[in-house]
Amino acid sequence: MSTLAETVSDSAVITRRNLIKVKRVPDLIVFATLSPIMFVVLFRYIFGGAINLPPGITYAEFLLPGIFAQTVVFGSTVTGASIAEDLQKGLIDRFRSLPMSRSAVLIGRTVADLGLNVISITVMALTGLAVGWRIHSSIAEAIGGFLVLLVFAFAISWLMALVGLLVRTPEVVNNASFIVIFPLTFASNAFVPLETFPSWLRGFAEWNPVSTVVQASRELFGNVPAGAPVPDAWSLQHPALYTVLWTVVILAVFVPLSVRAYLRTASR
């Protein structure tokens, strides 16, 4: 049984290894930054004139928190695909032969992917500022908005880690995660107001954690117009709290499941 200090040290080594890999394979960072730019520009100018919003907010200010959420959630699929790739190449067996913490491989992978999400959000924020997005809150609140996005993405990375351990092929991980994440991100308030949804879908969207991540970041960035009506659903009335609750539940469930699957998978 590894001590906490050993786990932290081993995890830092694996994190560094994964970040060095990004440096040596620049395609990863290129596509991780180009995709967000493309989404921001396309959605801003293609849908910007077609979406009716309440006075006091531009579509760029409505859109950017949604694009942030979509990008970090989709970015978490890198965790599962990377773990599946390491399994295919036999790297997991090499790690197991070393005197290191068993959870370090997963912690290092998820932390490294969190770093990639930080880069993606930074690029998106700069692009958003260029197309009209503005932050109307304090620095502390703005930092809180980014933290809500990153913490939720970190939790989803652990879910994707379990998928990568169970599926074992990067291609299948990407396909399987797309089937789940795509409807979650689009059946939310990320791109259009929930008032435009049919009643049966609106109920789902109001309690969809992606919607609350978006709503929490909008409020923390000051991208909710003054005098906007209070949402009916409790989840959207307290979006930050609801998001934190989901994050805690996901981590509590999928961290131990992922570590157990890692030990079982590697022992075969």
Summary of the structure (lengths in Angstrom):
residues: 268
radius of gyration: 19.2
end to end distance: 20.5
largest distance: 61.2
contacts: 884
relative contact order: 0.15
helix: 78%
strand: 0%
